[in-house]
């Protein structure tokens, strides 16, 4: 049938000409060679995935990025001339409409170029004539060709995302499965040991199924149909900004419910507002369309009547990653600390953190700093990443140390570092690759800390006048990748030239304007002491 699983269709078409299908382990060894046959058993349902064009024998070409309101994939698919007739039929405009035409009833090329939202990467299989007067009579829902032969399914979560607590992830995934169990006889039970029918894994990059993730943005998740060699596997990109019931990042509830639909045997639907639409767009509250309901009930039937139907008494979940509603305005605040971490710039204020990559504020930020670093205190005084990649946080008379997101130590007294003061105001790593040391600042003084000795150098503290042009009582400091130092105080910053050993002419400047693209504020009198 036209909606049968990709793996079965592909191998049936190639069994006479290609070599015998490779075992899963040998396929793992060859998947990076981009051979088309490597994808034989994948049948993967990948939300916003590009489905490895080299593996599918499809060539990726750039598409102009016009609609800034969506996360754009940036690619359209163009079939290579040497492909067989089965692949060619996917986009043969005379025989079948293109995917966008079939979903939107004919779209001009310039509209396709401008509107390119995130989508699921499973092929949208062409609709075959049903033989009734030569017309195509299509159910909007499409089946994968497989279904579970039981209704009581188990699931297990292998790894959790860093932004959300395990309790909230478990609750959200249970809610995503409940979307389907509410309209079918299916039931889902979480297990934490042994085998499970459905296995959920938050993972990164290459992870063994020929469909690598790509870090933040782009590929979000993928899943595998029933009756395939990876049936029940659901993979989420660990590096995404996962949120719950809001559009500050990627909504875990909506993505999970979509992927579970694939795990249960549904392909994509062209029905309006269908959860199984290949195109992702946040909506709240989440619910199944009539088409989704008909599709899943076609596979598993209607739910058994209950004499006392249970009512969900919970209030609507408007959770926003616990960000306070009265959060400080990005364009109208100062910051407690700033640090360059893993090549990205992090701004800290109270419990919150802002994250800038390539000079752009990332989606889902500000968020709670504890989403990254559990146990971090509120209102930190200073933060920096040392030459070994360890991240230090300071508050009062104590400090904490992390390796990535894993806590290594803390709280520890800063007196063990040789500092005789508490409540330091700023700290950063400064110098060339061979001479880098850690500098602490408070009031009109600064200290230099030697990582090799683990102590403050004996000739310190010194007067801040050594840093010509830098004001007293700074709030934060960091060094960029070009070696310039930045000192922040209030809503302004100073850029320090390491060669001239002084602040560059033209500073201070506005933090909000230069780092967050905020509107230029009214002219202010620069009087700093």
Buried (B, 14 or more C-beta within 10 A) or exposed (E): EBBBBBBBBBBEBBEEEBEEBBEEEEBBEEBEEBBBBBBBBBBBBBBBBBBBBBBBBBBBEEBEEEEEEBBBBBBBBEBEEEBEEEBBBBBBEEEBBBBBBBBBEEBEEEEBBBBBBBBBBBBBBBBBEEEEEEEBEBBBBBBBBBBBEEBEBBBBBEEBBBBBBEEBBBBBBBBBBBBBBEBBEBBBEBEEEEEBBBBBBBBBEEBBBBBBBBEBBBBBBBBBBBBBBBBBBBBBBBBBBBBBBBBBBBBBBBBBBBBBBBBBBBBBBBBEBBBBBBBBEBEBEBEBBEBBBBBBBBBBEEBEEEEEEEEEEEEEBEBBBBBEEEBBEBBEBBBBBBBBBEEEBBBBBBBBBBBBBEEEBBBBBBBBBBBBBEEBBEEBBBBBBBEEEBBBBBBBBBBBBBEBEEBEEBBEEBEEBBBEBBEBBBBBBBBEEEEEBBBBBBEEBBBBBEBEEEEBBEEBBBEBEEBEBBBBBBBBBBBEEEEBBBBBBBBBBBBBBBEEEBBEEEBBBBBBBEBBEBEEEEEEEEEEE
